[in-house]
Amino acid sequence: MTELDRLYADYEEQFRQMERRRRPGEGMFGLGRGPGDHPCHGQFAQDMEELLQRYAVQSPSPEETAQALDYICFAPLSRRDNAVYWMMVAVHAYTLPLAERLDPEDAAGLLRRYQTAFPKSGWLPAQIELGRTLKKRAATMR
């Protein structure tokens, strides 16, 4: 969890620094670079993918996995007014191998909270895949 906290905090700080250096009006009308063009977005995605791959190899317990997924899934909610929101949602695609390891009850609970927090009508492809994975995992409840 410490690595996740640090990754998210570093990403937000890098984005803020880049925004402070951006000239007024830059990115408007397609001229220059806008907030979405900052390289920190791609770096965050790459770092997240690598972190989750390392984490999966460690074979975390279902409880640890649930805690990590809870953090990753709901971290974007407090950043909806920020350009980092969309990348934080997009990296949900990297959580699929971990979601498959959840206890069925945890998967069902996470799916319910996820559907409440993020209306399905606005889901990105990463969210659709995560929803499917959680639903499939939850269906194994006995």
Buried (B, 14 or more C-beta within 10 A) or exposed (E): EEEBEEBBEBBBEBBEEBEEEBEEEEBEEEEEEEBEBBEBBEBBBEBBEEBBEEBBEEEBEBEBBBBBBBEBBBBBEEBEEBBBBBBBBBBBBBBBEBBBBBBBEBBBBBBEEBBEEBEEEEBBEBBEBBBEBBEBBBEEEE
